[in-house]
Amino acid sequence: MLDPDTKQRHTPKGGYSIRQAASELNLPEKRVRRAVDKKDVEAVEFGGVIRIPPREVERLRNLYR
């Protein structure tokens, strides 16, 4: 679902894509993808799409402050 004000995807409970998480954390997308691949970051894959839970993004935000 697109947020009509920002024209961006809204991810309240569905989690973040790797791109969204990287943007939110101000990190390179490749770095987040490698961390997911190495299982350093909790992520769930369903339907061929990888999602990172909001609590995990918050954990990383606190880690990289």
Contacts in CASP RR format, 6 or more apart in sequence:
PFRMAT RR
TARGET T0000
AUTHOR 0000-0000-0000
METHOD contacts of the structure
MODEL  1
MLDPDTKQRHTPKGGYSIRQAASELNLPEKRVRRAVDKKDVEAVEFGGVI
RIPPREVERLRNLYR
1 9 0 8 1.000
1 10 0 8 1.000
2 8 0 8 1.000
2 9 0 8 1.000
2 10 0 8 1.000
3 9 0 8 1.000
3 10 0 8 1.000
9 17 0 8 1.000
9 20 0 8 1.000
11 17 0 8 1.000
11 20 0 8 1.000
11 54 0 8 1.000
12 54 0 8 1.000
13 54 0 8 1.000
14 51 0 8 1.000
14 53 0 8 1.000
14 54 0 8 1.000
15 51 0 8 1.000
15 52 0 8 1.000
15 53 0 8 1.000
15 54 0 8 1.000
15 57 0 8 1.000
16 24 0 8 1.000
16 51 0 8 1.000
16 52 0 8 1.000
16 53 0 8 1.000
16 54 0 8 1.000
16 57 0 8 1.000
17 49 0 8 1.000
17 50 0 8 1.000
17 51 0 8 1.000
17 52 0 8 1.000
18 29 0 8 1.000
18 32 0 8 1.000
18 33 0 8 1.000
18 36 0 8 1.000
18 43 0 8 1.000
18 50 0 8 1.000
18 52 0 8 1.000
19 29 0 8 1.000
21 32 0 8 1.000
21 52 0 8 1.000
21 57 0 8 1.000
21 60 0 8 1.000
22 28 0 8 1.000
22 29 0 8 1.000
22 31 0 8 1.000
22 32 0 8 1.000
24 57 0 8 1.000
24 61 0 8 1.000
25 32 0 8 1.000
25 57 0 8 1.000
25 60 0 8 1.000
25 61 0 8 1.000
25 64 0 8 1.000
27 64 0 8 1.000
32 41 0 8 1.000
32 52 0 8 1.000
35 41 0 8 1.000
36 43 0 8 1.000
36 50 0 8 1.000
36 52 0 8 1.000
41 52 0 8 1.000
41 56 0 8 1.000
41 60 0 8 1.000
42 52 0 8 1.000
42 53 0 8 1.000
42 56 0 8 1.000
43 50 0 8 1.000
43 51 0 8 1.000
43 52 0 8 1.000
43 53 0 8 1.000
43 56 0 8 1.000
44 50 0 8 1.000
44 51 0 8 1.000
44 52 0 8 1.000
44 53 0 8 1.000
45 51 0 8 1.000
END
